[in-house]
Amino acid sequence: MSFRLAAYAVCVDDGRVLLGRHVSPCGESTWTLPGGRVEHGEDPFDAVIREIAEETGCDAVVERLLGVDSRIIPAAERTAPGGPEHQNVGIFYQASITGGQLRPEPNGEIAESVWTSIPDVARLRRSSLVDIGLALAQTRPATGHVAPVPVGGLIQH
């Protein structure tokens, strides 16, 4: 089994959430939250700020920890065929954009970042991370945990 620790930002402003359009190596587009892998020795708090800057071109501040999600993606459902099953542990933070200009990620997989009306999110092909992050931001559970999001249709791993 492979493993990844990641930090994600839920940036909500005036009924909109900041999303990035991730383009996979095979050309498929999926909307996701700003965020990504926590590097070896890096604090997840610092990682989420770094990832926002890299992916969106914007500066941000973390306002609070929202929660943690752990999911196992079966080998048959991975986007890279032939890989083992995969565990992703995501740490979700509420963050605010403080400056900068939205732009594509240079030499990266985020083709664009946009503010999206929260009701419009349901119509997008998106990562389940988006739904988890929004659920954490909207309910703020004391445990920092929400029920798993079923994958299928417009919701992807």
N, CA, C and O of each residue as an XYZ file, in Angstrom:
628
protein
N       0.847     -1.175      0.000
C       0.000      0.000      0.000
C       0.894      1.240      0.000
O       1.874      1.312      0.740
N       0.539      2.213     -0.842
C       1.260      3.486     -0.813
C       0.559      4.424      0.170
O      -0.585      4.193      0.561
N       1.267      5.484      0.562
C       0.760      6.396      1.588
C       1.131      7.825      1.228
O       2.209      8.084      0.693
N       0.229      8.746      1.524
C       0.494     10.169      1.293
C      -0.144     10.984      2.405
O      -1.312     10.790      2.740
N       0.634     11.900      2.976
C       0.129     12.884      3.931
C       0.024     14.191      3.174
O       0.987     14.631      2.547
N      -1.159     14.821      3.229
C      -1.384     16.054      2.477
C      -2.114     17.069      3.343
O      -2.786     16.716      4.312
N      -1.966     18.349      2.968
C      -2.648     19.442      3.659
C      -3.457     20.209      2.621
O      -2.953     20.524      1.543
N      -4.723     20.511      2.951
C      -5.640     21.167      2.026
C      -6.231     22.414      2.652
O      -6.442     22.479      3.863
N      -6.499     23.417      1.800
C      -7.085     24.678      2.251
C      -8.528     24.770      1.795
O      -8.850     24.507      0.637
N      -9.392     25.149      2.727
C     -10.774     25.476      2.391
C     -10.871     26.990      2.544
O     -10.956     27.516      3.654
N     -10.856     27.677      1.408
C     -10.923     29.139      1.379
C     -12.331     29.520      0.927
O     -12.683     29.356     -0.241
N     -13.126     30.027      1.859
C     -14.504     30.422      1.562
C     -14.615     31.922      1.780
O     -14.168     32.457      2.795
N     -15.229     32.593      0.792
C     -15.424     34.039      0.881
C     -16.719     34.396      0.168
O     -16.885     34.100     -1.015
N     -17.631     35.028      0.884
C     -18.873     35.534      0.292
C     -19.640     34.456     -0.475
O     -20.105     34.695     -1.590
N     -19.771     33.259      0.128
C     -20.541     32.180     -0.492
C     -19.834     31.463     -1.628
O     -20.451     30.695     -2.366
N     -18.527     31.717     -1.768
C     -17.740     31.068     -2.815
C     -16.570     30.324     -2.190
O     -16.090     30.678     -1.113
N     -16.124     29.285     -2.888
C     -14.964     28.520     -2.438
C     -13.910     28.558     -3.539
O     -14.238     28.523     -4.725
N     -12.646     28.628     -3.138
C     -11.551     28.635     -4.099
C     -11.232     27.207     -4.521
O     -10.916     26.360     -3.685
N     -11.316     26.945     -5.823
C     -11.028     25.622     -6.367
C      -9.976     25.730     -7.454
O      -9.841     26.760     -8.113
N      -9.234     24.647     -7.628
C      -8.254     24.545     -8.706
C      -8.656     23.430     -9.650
O      -9.136     22.382     -9.218
N      -8.458     23.659    -10.947
C      -8.755     22.620    -11.939
C      -7.485     21.820    -12.186
O      -6.550     22.284    -12.838
N      -7.479     20.604    -11.646
C      -6.348     19.684    -11.768
C      -6.471     18.937    -13.093
O      -7.522     18.376    -13.403
N      -5.401     18.934    -13.863
C      -5.374     18.194    -15.118
C      -4.386     17.047    -14.955
O      -3.196     17.265    -14.729
N      -4.892     15.828    -15.070
C      -4.044     14.642    -14.899
C      -3.138     14.462    -16.121
O      -3.381     15.063    -17.167
N      -2.094     13.633    -15.988
C      -1.207     13.379    -17.136
C      -1.956     12.845    -18.356
O      -1.490     13.018    -19.482
N      -3.117     12.194    -18.155
C      -3.881     11.678    -19.303
C      -4.881     12.711    -19.824
O      -5.643     12.418    -20.746
N      -4.890     13.928    -19.240
C      -5.715     15.007    -19.759
C      -7.074     15.198    -19.119
O      -7.824     16.080    -19.538
N      -7.417     14.400    -18.113
C      -8.715     14.546    -17.442
C      -8.669     15.706    -16.453
O      -7.679     15.895    -15.747
N      -9.758     16.483    -16.412
C      -9.857     17.615    -15.490
C     -10.762     17.274    -14.319
O     -11.837     16.701    -14.495
N     -10.319     17.629    -13.130
C     -11.088     17.449    -11.901
C     -10.847     18.670    -11.026
O      -9.703     19.092    -10.855
N     -11.901     19.237    -10.477
C     -11.763     20.382     -9.565
C     -11.373     19.877     -8.186
O     -11.853     18.837     -7.735
N     -10.506     20.617     -7.525
C     -10.019     20.216     -6.211
C      -9.736     21.443     -5.354
O      -9.803     22.576     -5.832
N      -9.423     21.209     -4.095
C      -9.018     22.274     -3.187
C      -7.530     22.552     -3.362
O      -6.776     21.661     -3.751
N      -7.098     23.787     -3.076
C      -5.654     24.026     -3.056
C      -5.015     23.158     -1.969
O      -5.541     23.047     -0.861
N      -3.905     22.560     -2.293
C      -3.222     21.739     -1.298
C      -2.462     20.612     -1.941
O      -2.490     20.429     -3.158
N      -1.784     19.860     -1.105
C      -1.025     18.735     -1.620
C      -0.089     18.147     -0.595
O      -0.223     18.366      0.609
N       0.853     17.400     -1.100
C       1.767     16.600     -0.285
C       2.533     17.436      0.733
O       3.022     18.525      0.434
N       2.620     16.893      1.945
C       3.481     17.453      2.986
C       4.849     16.825      2.771
O       4.996     15.604      2.816
N       5.846     17.668      2.538
C       7.194     17.173      2.285
C       7.807     16.613      3.575
O       7.396     16.972      4.678
N       8.796     15.730      3.414
C       9.478     15.131      4.561
C      10.032     16.240      5.458
O      10.752     17.118      4.983
N       9.703     16.203      6.742
C      10.179     17.174      7.712
C       9.395     18.482      7.723
O       9.701     19.370      8.519
N       8.391     18.622      6.860
C       7.619     19.863      6.771
C       6.410     19.801      7.702
O       5.792     18.747      7.849
N       6.076     20.915      8.323
C       4.882     21.024      9.146
C       3.684     21.173      8.206
O       3.738     21.991      7.287
N       2.593     20.402      8.407
C       1.427     20.539      7.537
C       0.882     21.967      7.470
O       0.377     22.380      6.426
N       0.975     22.720      8.553
C       0.549     24.123      8.592
C       1.330     24.938      7.554
O       0.750     25.744      6.827
N       2.637     24.725      7.493
C       3.470     25.414      6.503
C       3.206     24.882      5.096
O       3.248     25.635      4.123
N       2.936     23.591      4.996
C       2.692     22.972      3.689
C       1.465     23.561      3.008
O       1.489     23.808      1.803
N       0.403     23.787      3.756
C      -0.815     24.293      3.121
C      -0.615     25.712      2.605
O      -1.145     26.058      1.549
N       0.129     26.534      3.319
C       0.420     27.893      2.856
C       1.294     27.834      1.597
O       1.060     28.573      0.641
N       2.298     26.953      1.601
C       3.173     26.778      0.432
C       2.363     26.311     -0.771
O       2.521     26.839     -1.872
N       1.498     25.324     -0.564
C       0.708     24.771     -1.664
C      -0.249     25.813     -2.255
O      -0.420     25.869     -3.473
N      -0.869     26.632     -1.410
C      -1.747     27.687     -1.922
C      -0.943     28.611     -2.830
O      -1.386     28.939     -3.931
N       0.224     29.029     -2.379
C       1.062     29.930     -3.179
C       1.485     29.275     -4.493
O       1.403     29.900     -5.550
N       1.936     28.028     -4.433
C       2.393     27.345     -5.640
C       1.265     27.155     -6.647
O       1.446     27.395     -7.841
N       0.110     26.727     -6.168
C      -0.973     26.364     -7.075
C      -1.797     27.547     -7.567
O      -2.314     27.512     -8.683
N      -1.928     28.589     -6.760
C      -2.833     29.685     -7.116
C      -2.130     31.008     -7.378
O      -2.698     31.874     -8.044
N      -0.907     31.195     -6.875
C      -0.230     32.478     -6.976
C      -0.601     33.446     -5.869
O      -0.180     34.602     -5.893
N      -1.383     32.991     -4.898
C      -1.879     33.869     -3.836
C      -1.206     33.592     -2.494
O      -0.744     32.483     -2.224
N      -1.167     34.630     -1.666
C      -0.714     34.509     -0.289
C      -1.934     34.196      0.572
O      -3.052     34.599      0.248
N      -1.716     33.486      1.652
C      -2.832     33.103      2.509
C      -2.394     33.011      3.959
O      -1.206     32.904      4.263
N      -3.370     33.054      4.842
C      -3.152     32.786      6.257
C      -4.098     31.672      6.678
O      -5.236     31.597      6.214
N      -3.622     30.825      7.546
C      -4.456     29.766      8.115
C      -5.233     30.356      9.282
O      -4.662     31.006     10.158
N      -6.536     30.124      9.283
C      -7.391     30.627     10.359
C      -7.661     29.583     11.425
O      -7.728     29.891     12.615
N      -7.816     28.329     10.979
C      -8.051     27.271     11.947
C      -7.938     25.903     11.305
O      -8.060     25.751     10.089
N      -7.703     24.923     12.143
C      -7.727     23.525     11.727
C      -9.185     23.101     11.639
O      -9.959     23.341     12.566
N      -9.564     22.473     10.531
C     -10.940     21.996     10.386
C     -11.076     20.518     10.743
O     -12.041     20.118     11.395
N     -10.111     19.712     10.316
C     -10.216     18.290     10.603
C      -9.260     17.465      9.775
O      -8.433     17.993      9.032
N      -9.390     16.153      9.917
C      -8.515     15.192      9.242
C      -9.388     14.131      8.583
O     -10.384     13.680      9.149
N      -8.996     13.750      7.388
C      -9.706     12.696      6.654
C      -8.690     11.642      6.236
O      -7.596     11.971      5.778
N      -9.051     10.392      6.394
C      -8.213      9.288      5.938
C      -9.054      8.411      5.028
O     -10.159      8.002      5.384
N      -8.522      8.132      3.863
C      -9.255      7.288      2.920
C      -8.311      6.273      2.304
O      -7.120      6.535      2.139
N      -8.850      5.123      1.970
C      -8.088      4.112      1.250
C      -8.704      3.995     -0.136
O      -9.904      3.759     -0.279
N      -7.869      4.163     -1.148
C      -8.317      4.064     -2.530
C      -7.890      2.691     -3.047
O      -6.697      2.404     -3.144
N      -8.870      1.841     -3.379
C      -8.527      0.511     -3.888
C      -7.693      0.609     -5.163
O      -7.842      1.550     -5.942
N      -6.822     -0.366     -5.367
C      -5.935     -0.365     -6.535
C      -6.729     -0.219     -7.829
O      -6.289      0.480     -8.742
N      -7.881     -0.862     -7.925
C      -8.683     -0.822     -9.151
C      -9.263      0.563     -9.427
O      -9.653      0.850    -10.559
N      -9.326      1.417     -8.422
C      -9.912      2.748     -8.590
C      -8.867      3.854     -8.725
O      -9.220      5.027     -8.849
N      -7.603      3.496     -8.704
C      -6.537      4.505     -8.827
C      -6.458      5.005    -10.258
O      -6.742      4.271    -11.204
N      -6.068      6.269    -10.404
C      -5.949      6.832    -11.746
C      -4.744      6.265    -12.483
O      -4.751      6.195    -13.712
N      -3.715      5.860    -11.753
C      -2.553      5.226    -12.370
C      -2.753      3.717    -12.314
O      -2.664      3.126    -11.237
N      -3.022      3.079    -13.455
C      -3.261      1.636    -13.450
C      -2.046      0.853    -12.970
O      -0.902      1.237    -13.212
N      -2.320     -0.246    -12.288
C      -1.259     -1.138    -11.855
C      -0.633     -0.792    -10.525
O       0.216     -1.536    -10.035
N      -1.027      0.311     -9.933
C      -0.475      0.683     -8.633
C      -1.171     -0.053     -7.501
O      -2.247     -0.619     -7.691
N      -0.555     -0.045     -6.318
C      -1.177     -0.710     -5.166
C      -2.313      0.142     -4.600
O      -2.501      1.288     -5.009
N      -3.068     -0.424     -3.659
C      -4.060      0.424     -3.005
C      -3.307      1.535     -2.276
O      -2.128      1.397     -1.949
N      -4.013      2.636     -2.030
C      -3.347      3.848     -1.568
C      -4.114      4.462     -0.399
O      -5.341      4.560     -0.435
N      -3.385      4.874      0.635
C      -4.002      5.600      1.745
C      -3.590      7.064      1.649
O      -2.404      7.383      1.563
N      -4.586      7.951      1.663
C      -4.345      9.397      1.680
C      -4.877      9.928      3.003
O      -6.050      9.743      3.328
N      -4.016     10.582      3.758
C      -4.435     11.251      4.988
C      -4.354     12.744      4.708
O      -3.279     13.284      4.446
N      -5.509     13.402      4.766
C      -5.582     14.824      4.471
C      -5.897     15.634      5.719
O      -6.817     15.314      6.472
N      -5.125     16.679      5.921
C      -5.357     17.617      7.013
C      -5.973     18.862      6.375
O      -5.382     19.457      5.474
N      -7.158     19.253      6.840
C      -7.909     20.353      6.244
C      -7.859     21.581      7.142
O      -8.123     21.514      8.342
N      -7.512     22.706      6.520
C      -7.438     23.980      7.229
C      -8.395     24.985      6.596
O      -8.599     24.978      5.382
N      -8.974     25.838      7.414
C      -9.683     27.005      6.912
C      -8.629     28.074      6.695
O      -7.835     28.355      7.593
N      -8.611     28.675      5.503
C      -7.605     29.683      5.188
C      -8.259     30.840      4.460
O      -9.314     30.689      3.845
N      -7.615     32.006      4.538
C      -8.068     33.200      3.831
C      -6.962     33.686      2.915
O      -5.783     33.656      3.267
N      -7.361     34.133      1.736
C      -6.422     34.715      0.784
C      -6.164     36.153      1.220
O      -7.098     36.909      1.487
N      -4.881     36.524      1.288
C      -4.510     37.866      1.752
C      -3.870     38.717      0.661
O      -3.679     39.917      0.859
N      -3.538     38.138     -0.468
C      -2.922     38.908     -1.541
C      -2.555     38.023     -2.701
O      -2.762     36.810     -2.671
N      -2.003     38.646     -3.730
C      -1.591     37.915     -4.921
C      -2.677     37.929     -5.986
O      -3.755     38.489     -5.785
N      -2.382     37.312     -7.108
C      -3.300     37.222     -8.245
C      -3.465     35.764     -8.626
O      -2.477     35.037     -8.732
N      -4.712     35.321     -8.834
C      -4.935     33.952     -9.279
C      -4.278     33.742    -10.633
O      -4.383     34.577    -11.532
N      -3.592     32.598    -10.760
C      -2.919     32.227    -11.995
C      -2.762     30.713    -12.027
O      -2.892     30.062    -10.991
N      -2.480     30.133    -13.213
C      -2.216     28.694    -13.276
C      -0.924     28.362    -12.531
O      -0.072     29.229    -12.333
N      -0.787     27.121    -12.128
C       0.442     26.670    -11.469
C       1.541     26.518    -12.515
O       1.395     25.734    -13.453
N       2.637     27.257    -12.367
C       3.725     27.125    -13.344
C       4.296     25.702    -13.318
O       4.655     25.193    -12.256
N       4.376     25.080    -14.467
C       4.929     23.721    -14.593
C       4.251     22.735    -13.664
O       4.889     21.796    -13.189
N       2.970     22.930    -13.397
C       2.257     22.046    -12.478
C       0.991     21.499    -13.095
O       0.747     21.634    -14.294
N       0.198     20.884    -12.253
C      -1.017     20.213    -12.713
C      -2.286     21.035    -12.501
O      -3.367     20.594    -12.889
N      -2.181     22.227    -11.889
C      -3.357     23.079    -11.693
C      -3.404     24.080    -12.842
O      -2.599     25.008    -12.905
N      -4.365     23.878    -13.757
C      -4.471     24.689    -14.970
C      -5.087     26.058    -14.698
O      -4.808     27.019    -15.415
N      -5.922     26.149    -13.664
C      -6.545     27.421    -13.294
C      -7.110     27.297    -11.890
O      -7.418     26.203    -11.417
N      -7.239     28.447    -11.233
C      -7.885     28.515     -9.927
C      -8.983     29.561    -10.035
O      -8.772     30.641    -10.585
N     -10.166     29.233     -9.502
C     -11.303     30.146     -9.605
C     -12.132     30.114     -8.328
O     -12.185     29.106     -7.623
N     -12.777     31.241     -8.051
C     -13.759     31.302     -6.976
C     -15.068     30.777     -7.547
O     -15.540     31.263     -8.575
N     -15.652     29.790     -6.884
C     -16.850     29.105     -7.369
C     -17.954     29.213     -6.329
O     -17.733     28.965     -5.144
N     -19.139     29.585     -6.783
C     -20.292     29.628     -5.887
C     -20.486     28.245     -5.266
O     -20.465     27.240     -5.977
N     -20.671     28.188     -3.964
C     -20.800     26.886     -3.289
C     -21.944     26.051     -3.873
O     -21.756     24.848     -4.055
N     -23.130     26.624     -4.180
C     -24.169     25.789     -4.805
C     -23.750     25.217     -6.172
O     -24.226     24.149     -6.557
N     -22.871     25.908     -6.904
C     -22.426     25.421     -8.216
C     -21.462     24.241     -8.122
O     -21.267     23.527     -9.106
N     -20.864     24.029     -6.969
C     -19.895     22.941     -6.798
C     -20.528     21.592     -7.121
O     -19.863     20.721     -7.681
N     -21.793     21.404     -6.780
C     -22.467     20.115     -6.994
C     -22.520     19.716     -8.470
O     -22.698     18.537     -8.777
N     -22.371     20.663     -9.377
C     -22.442     20.374    -10.815
C     -21.068     20.124    -11.440
O     -20.970     19.870    -12.641
N     -20.027     20.195    -10.645
C     -18.662     20.042    -11.163
C     -18.145     18.622    -10.993
O     -18.493     17.936    -10.032
N     -17.307     18.181    -11.936
C     -16.541     16.941    -11.756
C     -15.423     17.308    -10.790
O     -14.572     18.141    -11.104
N     -15.426     16.689     -9.623
C     -14.537     17.140     -8.556
C     -13.986     15.982     -7.740
O     -14.492     14.861     -7.763
N     -12.921     16.313     -7.017
C     -12.353     15.375     -6.059
C     -13.266     15.318     -4.842
O     -13.873     16.319     -4.463
N     -13.356     14.156     -4.242
C     -14.144     14.026     -3.008
C     -13.577     14.918     -1.899
O     -14.266     15.214     -0.923
N     -12.318     15.347     -2.053
C     -11.710     16.254     -1.080
C     -12.498     17.556     -0.963
O     -12.576     18.144      0.116
N     -13.082     18.007     -2.076
C     -13.872     19.240     -2.066
C     -15.074     19.080     -1.131
O     -15.343     19.951     -0.303
N     -15.787     17.975     -1.266
C     -16.967     17.740     -0.445
C     -16.598     17.570      1.028
O     -17.306     18.054      1.911
N     -15.498     16.888      1.284
C     -15.052     16.705      2.665
C     -14.678     18.053      3.275
O     -15.088     18.367      4.392
N     -13.904     18.845      2.545
C     -13.502     20.162      3.042
C     -14.689     21.072      3.308
O     -14.742     21.743      4.339
N     -15.644     21.097      2.383
C     -16.830     21.940      2.587
C     -17.662     21.444      3.764
O     -18.171     22.253      4.540
N     -17.809     20.123      3.911
C     -18.555     19.581      5.052
C     -17.887     19.970      6.364
O     -18.566     20.352      7.317
N     -16.558     19.873      6.418
C     -15.838     20.270      7.632
C     -16.020     21.761      7.915
O     -16.220     22.153      9.065
N     -15.952     22.592      6.875
C     -16.082     24.043      7.054
C     -17.489     24.436      7.472
O     -17.666     25.363      8.263
N     -18.497     23.734      6.943
C     -19.880     24.100      7.228
C     -20.367     23.558      8.568
O     -21.176     24.203      9.235
N     -19.885     22.380      8.971
C     -20.390     21.777     10.210
C     -19.446     21.949     11.393
O     -19.880     21.903     12.544
N     -18.163     22.146     11.121
C     -17.137     22.294     12.165
C     -17.319     21.285     13.310
O     -17.487     21.674     14.465
N     -17.284     20.004     12.982
C     -17.500     18.987     14.016
C     -16.401     19.020     15.081
O     -15.222     19.205     14.779
N     -16.816     18.838     16.316
C     -15.863     18.861     17.430
C     -14.787     17.793     17.271
O     -13.661     17.964     17.738
N     -15.134     16.698     16.614
C     -14.180     15.604     16.420
C     -13.224     15.862     15.263
O     -12.208     15.178     15.140
N     -13.538     16.851     14.404
C     -12.708     17.097     13.229
C     -12.837     16.008     12.184
O     -11.933     15.800     11.375
N     -13.973     15.306     12.204
C     -14.164     14.177     11.301
C     -15.584     14.197     10.756
O     -16.539     14.420     11.500
N     -15.721     13.963      9.450
C     -17.038     13.827      8.833
C     -17.124     12.460      8.177
O     -16.109     11.797      7.963
N     -18.337     12.046      7.862
C     -18.551     10.750      7.223
C     -17.858     10.710      5.868
O     -17.718     11.744      5.214
N     -17.424      9.534      5.441
C     -16.789      9.419      4.126
C     -17.746      9.882      3.028
O     -18.962      9.732      3.145
N     -17.184     10.443      1.969
C     -17.964     10.883      0.815
C     -17.951      9.752     -0.204
O     -16.881      9.292     -0.602
N     -19.132      9.296     -0.631
C     -19.151      8.237     -1.648
C     -18.588      8.756     -2.971
O     -18.849      9.894     -3.362
N     -17.827      7.926     -3.644
C     -17.203      8.276     -4.907
C     -18.020      7.668     -6.033
O     -18.474      6.528     -5.944
N     -18.200      8.434     -7.080
C     -18.943      7.992     -8.256
C     -19.619      9.173     -8.913
O     -19.808     10.208     -8.273
N     -19.992      9.044    -10.185
C     -20.603     10.154    -10.898
C     -19.611     11.303    -11.016
O     -18.504     11.121    -11.523
N     -20.006     12.491    -10.548
C     -19.134     13.661    -10.636
C     -18.069     13.695     -9.564
O     -17.135     14.492     -9.648
N     -18.191     12.836     -8.542
C     -17.222     12.833     -7.428
C     -16.184     11.736     -7.662
O     -16.517     10.558     -7.790
N     -14.917     12.156     -7.714
C     -13.796     11.260     -8.009
C     -12.861     11.158     -6.814
O     -12.963     11.932     -5.862
N     -11.944     10.189     -6.876
C     -10.884     10.115     -5.863
C      -9.918     11.237     -6.087
O      -8.942     11.369     -5.348
